[in-house]
Amino acid sequence: MACPTTETHISPTLSEIQEIVDQWIRSTGGGYFSPLTNAVILAEETGEVARVMARKYGDQKAKPGDKSNLADELADLLWVLTAIANQTGISLTEAFAANIAKKNTRDSQRFKGTERLTIEK
């Protein structure tokens, strides 16, 4: 697989994302942080997503110099989530498929008719 930093457009599968992250961590990154450290980084990145959301869609206003790149923060979150999956031996493809099956069974009628929900993007 080509280095993703040299491609102008990539559309990797979950499996390919896991491979890209693993290759980068093992070569450029120097190795994985401990699972506990990655869990803390996951919480930190989640907080950064929440900060952007609160300022962009909520009632808070951004401070001068605040970064507000939601796409970048979500990508950071995906990165560390992928690293955790890699180091714990979880296939995100299999986990996602199982999760969708669970939601289709458990939640097939759960949210229909909820007035506050919207479909548009």
trRosetta pair geometry for C-beta under 8 A, 3 or more apart (Angstrom, degrees):
i j d omega theta_ij theta_ji phi_ij phi_ji
1 4 7.9 -1 146 -52 109 82
1 16 6.7 154 -117 -150 154 101
1 19 6.5 105 15 116 153 130
1 20 6.9 -96 117 -80 146 83
1 23 7.8 -162 66 -11 115 161
2 6 6.3 -98 160 66 109 111
2 7 5.9 110 102 -53 125 112
3 6 4.9 68 80 7 98 106
3 7 7.6 179 92 -14 53 88
4 7 5.7 -57 -149 31 45 112
4 10 5.2 -26 -141 -42 98 165
4 12 7.4 -49 -100 -36 129 133
4 20 5.4 31 -21 -145 134 136
7 10 4.9 87 97 -59 137 98
12 16 3.6 -132 -167 96 107 123
12 17 5.0 144 106 -56 126 71
12 20 6.4 -71 -106 -17 174 136
13 16 4.6 98 49 7 74 101
13 17 7.0 -128 97 -6 41 85
13 93 7.0 18 157 -88 108 119
14 17 5.5 -49 -149 32 34 115
14 18 6.5 36 151 -20 64 101
14 91 7.9 93 118 170 117 70
14 92 4.3 -132 173 97 124 111
14 93 4.6 166 75 -68 124 74
14 96 6.3 -168 -64 4 167 142
15 18 5.7 -52 -154 33 32 112
15 19 6.6 31 149 -18 64 105
15 91 7.2 -4 -97 -157 87 95
15 92 7.5 -164 -68 56 46 90
15 93 5.2 -7 -51 -34 91 133
16 19 5.4 -52 -148 37 37 113
16 20 6.2 40 153 -22 68 104
17 20 5.7 -52 -145 36 31 112
17 21 6.3 28 157 -15 65 107
17 78 7.3 -67 -175 160 142 114
17 82 5.6 -110 136 -116 103 146
17 92 7.2 -41 72 55 116 149
18 21 6.0 -56 -146 39 28 108
18 22 6.2 28 156 -19 64 111
18 82 5.6 -155 -98 -164 61 103
18 85 6.4 -84 -112 98 114 119
18 86 5.6 160 -161 -79 92 97
18 91 7.5 -78 -34 -136 170 54
18 92 6.0 178 -57 12 120 113
19 22 5.7 -57 -145 39 28 111
19 23 6.2 29 158 -19 65 107
20 23 5.9 -56 -146 36 26 109
20 24 6.4 22 157 -16 63 109
21 24 5.9 -59 -148 38 29 109
21 25 6.1 25 158 -17 66 110
21 79 6.2 164 -115 -149 120 67
21 82 4.5 144 -8 119 167 127
21 83 5.8 -128 162 -70 130 70
21 86 6.3 -150 97 -33 115 145
22 25 5.9 -57 -143 38 27 108
22 26 6.1 18 161 -12 65 113
22 86 5.1 -180 -80 -143 100 146
23 26 6.1 -63 -143 43 25 105
23 27 6.0 -1 166 2 65 116
24 27 6.4 -71 -138 49 23 92
24 28 5.2 -33 -166 41 68 114
24 29 5.7 67 135 -17 73 110
25 28 7.7 -40 -79 61 12 74
25 29 4.1 -42 -134 54 44 142
25 30 7.8 -68 179 50 55 40
25 31 6.6 23 159 -175 87 9
25 32 5.6 41 163 -75 137 67
25 83 6.3 121 -70 -119 150 106
25 86 7.6 154 32 91 149 156
26 29 7.2 32 -1 53 19 96
26 31 6.8 47 -114 -93 46 47
29 32 7.9 54 115 -74 130 38
32 38 7.4 -29 -178 -52 94 131
32 83 6.4 159 -131 -174 98 105
32 86 7.4 -156 -96 96 134 113
32 87 5.0 135 -168 -85 161 132
33 37 3.9 -105 160 92 119 129
33 38 5.1 150 81 -53 110 82
33 41 7.0 96 65 -13 158 138
33 83 7.6 46 37 150 91 141
34 37 4.5 95 54 6 81 102
34 38 7.0 -149 92 -3 42 85
35 38 5.6 -57 -147 40 32 111
35 39 6.4 39 152 -25 66 102
35 84 6.6 89 -140 -134 79 81
35 87 5.9 -161 -81 109 88 129
35 88 6.5 82 -114 -66 129 101
36 39 5.5 -49 -149 30 34 114
36 40 6.7 32 152 -16 64 102
37 40 5.7 -55 -154 36 34 110
37 41 6.4 35 148 -18 67 105
38 41 5.3 -50 -143 38 37 114
38 42 6.3 47 151 -27 65 99
38 80 5.8 173 -164 -169 87 94
38 83 5.5 -143 -135 105 137 115
38 84 4.9 173 131 -78 134 88
38 87 7.1 147 4 36 160 142
39 42 5.5 -46 -150 29 32 117
39 43 6.8 34 149 -17 62 100
39 84 7.0 92 -72 -108 64 132
40 43 5.6 -50 -154 34 36 112
40 44 6.4 38 147 -20 65 104
41 44 5.4 -51 -147 37 36 115
41 45 6.2 34 154 -17 68 104
41 80 4.9 -150 113 -134 110 145
42 45 5.9 -55 -145 39 28 108
42 46 6.3 33 152 -22 63 106
42 77 7.3 77 -146 -145 67 70
42 80 4.9 -167 -81 122 71 126
42 81 6.4 96 -120 -74 113 67
42 84 6.6 1 -59 -36 135 142
43 46 5.6 -52 -147 34 31 115
43 47 6.5 35 151 -21 62 103
44 47 5.7 -54 -156 33 31 114
44 48 6.7 31 148 -19 64 103
45 48 5.4 -50 -150 32 38 114
45 49 6.7 41 150 -18 66 99
45 73 6.9 162 -169 -171 79 76
45 76 4.8 -156 -137 121 122 105
45 77 4.5 170 138 -86 123 68
45 80 5.6 169 2 22 151 140
46 49 5.7 -50 -153 34 35 112
46 50 6.4 36 148 -19 65 106
46 77 6.4 92 -75 -117 58 117
47 50 5.4 -53 -147 37 34 114
47 51 6.3 40 152 -25 66 101
48 51 5.5 -44 -146 29 34 115
48 52 6.7 33 155 -15 62 101
48 73 4.8 -152 122 -140 104 118
48 76 6.9 -7 76 77 142 143
48 77 8.0 -159 65 -57 102 97
49 52 6.0 -57 -154 37 32 108
49 53 6.3 30 151 -18 66 110
49 70 7.2 73 -140 -145 72 75
49 73 4.7 164 -84 138 66 121
49 74 6.2 85 -110 -77 118 63
49 77 5.8 7 -45 -49 134 140
50 53 5.6 -57 -145 40 32 113
50 54 6.1 35 157 -23 67 106
51 54 5.9 -53 -147 33 28 111
51 55 6.6 14 158 -8 62 110
51 66 7.8 -141 151 -162 115 118
52 55 6.1 -68 -151 44 29 103
52 56 5.8 11 161 -8 69 118
52 67 7.7 -49 -87 109 106 73
52 68 5.3 137 -134 -147 91 60
52 69 7.3 -83 -118 59 143 28
52 70 4.8 170 138 -87 143 76
52 73 5.4 -173 -4 15 146 158
53 56 6.0 -63 -131 47 25 99
53 57 5.4 -32 -172 36 67 111
53 58 6.5 66 131 -17 69 108
53 70 7.2 89 -67 -114 67 117
54 57 7.5 -58 -100 59 11 71
54 58 4.0 -40 -151 40 50 142
54 59 7.6 -41 -175 45 78 56
54 60 4.5 28 143 28 99 128
55 58 6.8 -6 -35 51 18 93
55 60 4.9 -63 -88 95 62 99
55 61 6.5 61 -142 -169 87 14
55 62 4.5 76 -170 -67 139 78
55 66 6.7 -161 -125 135 174 153
55 68 6.1 -105 94 -114 130 116
56 68 6.2 137 -64 -171 106 115
56 70 6.5 -48 0 -53 163 125
62 66 4.0 -142 -168 57 98 141
62 68 5.8 -55 -99 -63 145 129
63 66 4.8 111 54 -43 71 112
67 72 7.7 -69 162 72 124 136
69 72 3.9 31 117 19 120 117
69 73 6.4 147 93 -16 69 86
70 73 5.7 -59 -146 40 33 110
70 74 6.1 33 157 -19 69 106
71 74 5.9 -56 -147 37 28 109
71 75 6.4 29 153 -19 63 107
72 75 5.6 -54 -148 36 32 113
72 76 6.5 37 151 -22 64 102
73 76 5.5 -47 -150 32 35 115
73 77 6.6 38 149 -20 63 103
74 77 5.4 -51 -151 35 36 115
74 78 6.4 38 150 -20 66 103
75 78 5.5 -49 -146 36 35 113
75 79 6.3 44 151 -27 64 102
76 79 5.5 -50 -150 29 31 117
76 80 6.7 19 159 -9 65 103
77 80 6.4 -60 -149 40 29 99
77 81 6.1 29 154 -18 64 113
78 81 5.7 -60 -144 41 28 114
78 82 6.1 31 157 -22 65 109
79 82 5.9 -62 -153 36 24 110
79 83 6.5 25 151 -20 63 105
80 83 5.3 -46 -146 33 38 115
80 84 6.5 41 153 -20 65 100
81 84 5.8 -53 -153 34 31 111
81 85 6.6 31 149 -18 63 105
82 85 5.6 -52 -148 36 34 113
82 86 6.3 38 153 -22 66 104
82 92 6.7 -43 -114 -43 75 147
83 86 5.6 -52 -148 34 31 114
83 87 6.4 16 161 -9 66 109
84 87 6.3 -63 -143 42 27 99
84 88 6.1 4 164 0 65 117
84 90 7.9 0 120 37 73 125
85 88 6.4 -75 -142 49 23 96
85 90 4.2 -94 -151 74 78 103
85 91 7.5 111 173 -95 116 5
85 92 5.1 17 -172 -58 168 94
85 95 7.3 -122 -128 9 123 150
86 89 8.0 34 174 -62 25 27
86 90 7.9 -69 -41 50 20 72
90 94 7.8 -138 -178 65 67 104
90 95 5.6 28 174 -46 110 136
91 94 4.0 61 86 15 115 108
91 95 6.3 169 87 -12 58 86
92 95 5.5 -55 -137 43 34 112
92 96 5.8 36 161 -22 68 107
93 96 6.1 -57 -146 36 22 107
93 97 6.5 21 155 -17 60 109
94 97 5.8 -55 -146 37 30 111
94 98 6.3 28 156 -16 65 108
95 98 5.9 -57 -149 39 29 110
95 99 6.2 30 153 -21 64 109
96 99 5.5 -55 -146 37 31 113
96 100 6.4 33 156 -19 66 103
97 100 5.9 -52 -148 34 30 109
97 101 6.5 32 152 -19 62 106
98 101 5.7 -53 -150 36 32 114
98 102 6.4 36 151 -21 64 104
99 102 5.5 -50 -150 34 33 114
99 103 6.4 31 153 -17 65 105
100 103 5.7 -55 -146 39 33 110
100 104 6.2 34 154 -20 66 107
101 104 5.8 -54 -145 37 29 111
101 105 6.5 23 156 -13 63 108
102 105 6.0 -64 -152 40 28 106
102 106 5.7 3 165 2 69 119
103 106 6.2 -63 -125 52 26 96
103 107 4.9 -32 -166 36 67 120
104 107 7.4 -35 -72 56 12 78
104 108 5.8 42 -176 -76 48 96
105 108 6.8 -25 -141 -27 9 108
106 110 7.2 10 133 -38 69 136
107 110 4.1 -61 -147 17 69 132
107 111 6.7 17 -179 -7 102 98
109 112 5.5 -54 -158 15 58 121
111 114 5.0 -50 -171 -1 71 131
111 117 6.2 70 169 -38 114 164
114 117 4.6 62 91 -1 107 115
